[in-house]
Amino acid sequence: TITREVRRPARLILPAGLLFFGPMAAMFTIIARDRAVAAEVLPSAMLDRAEQAANRQRTGSGYIDDPEVFRPVFASSIVANNIQVTFSVFALGMTAGIGTLLLLLTNGLSIGGFAGLYQSYGVLELLIRFVAPHGVLELTAITIAGGAGFLVGSAIILPGPLTRGEALVRKGRRAVRLIAGSTLLLIPAGLIEGL
């Protein structure tokens, strides 16, 4: 089962989590303390969104204003984006895990920076209320995909007594089960976020 597969490579999923959540926490702290850093590391669209969120909180109008008719479109694009990120984290395991590592780091920094920016405006609660219902599933899926990427990378770097090809086949099967489980988490997450 998928849950058994998640427990088996826990020694790879845990480092993936540290490489994702560690930079996230660090960037959150840096930007929450000094908003000026955000302008140097975050896209201007994110800066504008946080400022708009602060204005929206002052008027009591919620996180975003999205007409209901567009929500199915938002949901499908969100699901597609989350699946793309998750599959990229997994597929980059073929770079001996280096691509997986870099993607976990950059996504962690980006998410942490965005959350830190909201904190600096005093509207982090607004973001959390919007993100929490689906974000837990998304972040879990990305972390599991990171472990799957490292599993593939370990077949290349440390094949053990097997040939690299044999190790890739054996560990690749396990990694595919992990990525399938991740995808199952992303579909309801995207629907919750979009609808």
C-alpha positions as semicolon CSV with decimal commas, in nm:
position;residue;x (nm);y (nm);z (nm)
1;T;0,000;0,000;0,000
2;I;0,096;0,364;-0,037
3;T;0,117;0,425;0,338
4;R;0,363;0,136;0,372
5;E;0,570;0,281;0,088
6;V;0,580;0,619;0,265
7;R;0,714;0,455;0,583
8;R;0,979;0,244;0,404
9;P;1,190;0,530;0,262
10;A;1,132;0,754;0,563
11;R;1,506;0,813;0,584
12;L;1,476;0,985;0,243
13;I;1,145;1,163;0,304
14;L;1,267;1,317;0,632
15;P;1,570;1,486;0,468
16;A;1,339;1,604;0,188
17;G;1,118;1,761;0,454
18;L;1,416;1,928;0,621
19;L;1,541;2,065;0,289
20;F;1,194;2,201;0,215
21;F;1,075;2,326;0,553
22;G;1,414;2,441;0,686
23;P;1,470;2,708;0,417
24;M;1,100;2,793;0,442
25;A;1,133;2,870;0,813
26;A;1,458;3,062;0,762
27;M;1,322;3,283;0,484
28;F;1,000;3,339;0,678
29;T;1,200;3,467;0,976
30;I;1,427;3,690;0,766
31;I;1,147;3,862;0,575
32;A;0,909;3,883;0,871
33;R;1,180;4,082;1,052
34;D;1,287;4,295;0,754
35;R;1,029;4,348;0,480
36;A;1,288;4,526;0,262
37;V;1,454;4,189;0,192
38;A;1,136;4,075;0,016
39;A;1,189;4,324;-0,267
40;E;1,525;4,162;-0,339
41;V;1,412;3,799;-0,342
42;L;1,041;3,785;-0,428
43;P;0,865;3,867;-0,755
44;S;0,682;4,199;-0,767
45;A;0,349;4,019;-0,815
46;M;0,393;3,859;-0,471
47;L;0,477;4,195;-0,316
48;D;0,164;4,347;-0,468
49;R;-0,052;4,055;-0,355
50;A;0,061;4,090;0,007
51;E;-0,006;4,464;0,004
52;Q;-0,350;4,405;-0,146
53;A;-0,419;4,145;0,121
54;A;-0,333;4,400;0,390
55;N;-0,575;4,648;0,230
56;R;-0,842;4,380;0,196
57;Q;-0,809;4,287;0,564
58;R;-0,855;4,651;0,665
59;T;-1,182;4,658;0,471
60;G;-1,284;4,309;0,588
61;S;-1,319;4,172;0,234
62;G;-1,121;3,846;0,274
63;Y;-0,809;3,707;0,109
64;I;-0,903;3,730;-0,259
65;D;-1,200;3,840;-0,465
66;D;-1,278;3,566;-0,714
67;P;-1,615;3,535;-0,887
68;E;-1,771;3,191;-0,834
69;V;-1,800;3,133;-1,207
70;F;-1,418;3,125;-1,238
71;R;-1,355;2,888;-0,947
72;P;-1,362;2,564;-1,153
73;V;-1,100;2,717;-1,386
74;F;-0,888;2,819;-1,085
75;A;-0,923;2,470;-0,938
76;S;-0,807;2,293;-1,254
77;S;-0,508;2,526;-1,302
78;I;-0,409;2,488;-0,935
79;V;-0,427;2,108;-0,957
80;A;-0,217;2,113;-1,277
81;N;0,046;2,344;-1,123
82;N;0,075;2,141;-0,803
83;I;0,107;1,817;-0,997
84;Q;0,375;1,976;-1,219
85;V;0,581;2,087;-0,918
86;T;0,542;1,749;-0,749
87;F;0,639;1,553;-1,061
88;S;0,935;1,785;-1,122
89;V;1,064;1,727;-0,768
90;F;1,035;1,353;-0,831
91;A;1,170;1,344;-1,188
92;L;1,475;1,551;-1,101
93;G;1,587;1,256;-0,890
94;M;1,742;1,138;-1,219
95;T;2,006;1,408;-1,169
96;A;2,141;1,196;-0,883
97;G;1,905;1,389;-0,655
98;I;2,069;1,729;-0,715
99;G;1,770;1,870;-0,906
100;T;1,533;1,741;-0,639
101;L;1,741;1,909;-0,371
102;L;1,748;2,243;-0,557
103;L;1,375;2,242;-0,628
104;L;1,292;2,166;-0,265
105;L;1,521;2,448;-0,150
106;T;1,389;2,707;-0,396
107;N;1,023;2,622;-0,332
108;G;1,080;2,630;0,043
109;L;1,250;2,970;0,019
110;S;0,971;3,106;-0,200
111;I;0,687;2,986;0,022
112;G;0,865;3,097;0,338
113;G;0,939;3,437;0,189
114;F;0,579;3,487;0,086
115;A;0,452;3,388;0,431
116;G;0,713;3,613;0,596
117;L;0,596;3,902;0,382
118;Y;0,238;3,850;0,499
119;Q;0,363;3,838;0,856
120;S;0,547;4,168;0,806
121;Y;0,217;4,326;0,699
122;G;0,037;4,170;0,996
123;V;-0,195;3,962;0,776
124;L;-0,044;3,615;0,811
125;E;-0,365;3,489;0,971
126;L;-0,555;3,585;0,656
127;L;-0,315;3,379;0,445
128;I;-0,324;3,082;0,684
129;R;-0,704;3,074;0,685
130;F;-0,697;3,054;0,307
131;V;-0,402;2,814;0,270
132;A;-0,438;2,573;0,565
133;P;-0,727;2,360;0,432
134;H;-0,535;2,262;0,119
135;G;-0,175;2,359;0,198
136;V;-0,118;2,072;0,440
137;L;-0,197;1,825;0,162
138;E;0,015;2,010;-0,095
139;L;0,322;2,045;0,125
140;T;0,297;1,680;0,231
141;A;0,274;1,573;-0,135
142;I;0,581;1,776;-0,231
143;T;0,778;1,633;0,062
144;I;0,686;1,276;-0,031
145;A;0,778;1,350;-0,394
146;G;1,114;1,478;-0,270
147;G;1,168;1,147;-0,092
148;A;1,076;0,966;-0,415
149;G;1,326;1,180;-0,605
150;F;1,597;1,099;-0,353
151;L;1,504;0,730;-0,381
152;V;1,569;0,746;-0,756
153;G;1,887;0,947;-0,695
154;S;2,011;0,688;-0,446
155;A;1,978;0,419;-0,713
156;I;2,220;0,619;-0,927
157;I;2,467;0,711;-0,653
158;L;2,446;0,402;-0,428
159;P;2,318;0,106;-0,629
160;G;2,470;-0,141;-0,382
161;P;2,531;-0,492;-0,519
162;L;2,293;-0,424;-0,812
163;T;2,380;-0,260;-1,139
164;R;2,258;0,099;-1,168
165;G;1,993;-0,016;-1,414
166;E;1,865;-0,285;-1,178
167;A;1,868;-0,044;-0,884
168;L;1,677;0,214;-1,089
169;V;1,412;-0,040;-1,182
170;R;1,372;-0,168;-0,825
171;K;1,378;0,170;-0,652
172;G;1,189;0,333;-0,939
173;R;0,889;0,106;-0,878
174;R;0,878;0,215;-0,516
175;A;0,922;0,579;-0,614
176;V;0,633;0,559;-0,861
177;R;0,405;0,431;-0,585
178;L;0,510;0,727;-0,371
179;I;0,441;0,976;-0,650
180;A;0,102;0,814;-0,712
181;G;0,017;0,870;-0,346
182;S;0,134;1,231;-0,372
183;T;-0,089;1,288;-0,673
184;L;-0,388;1,151;-0,483
185;L;-0,326;1,418;-0,218
186;L;-0,302;1,698;-0,476
187;I;-0,637;1,647;-0,645
188;P;-0,852;1,719;-0,336
189;A;-0,608;1,995;-0,235
190;G;-0,658;2,172;-0,568
191;L;-1,035;2,131;-0,550
192;I;-1,045;2,274;-0,197
193;E;-0,826;2,569;-0,300
194;G;-1,010;2,643;-0,622
195;L;-1,365;2,590;-0,502
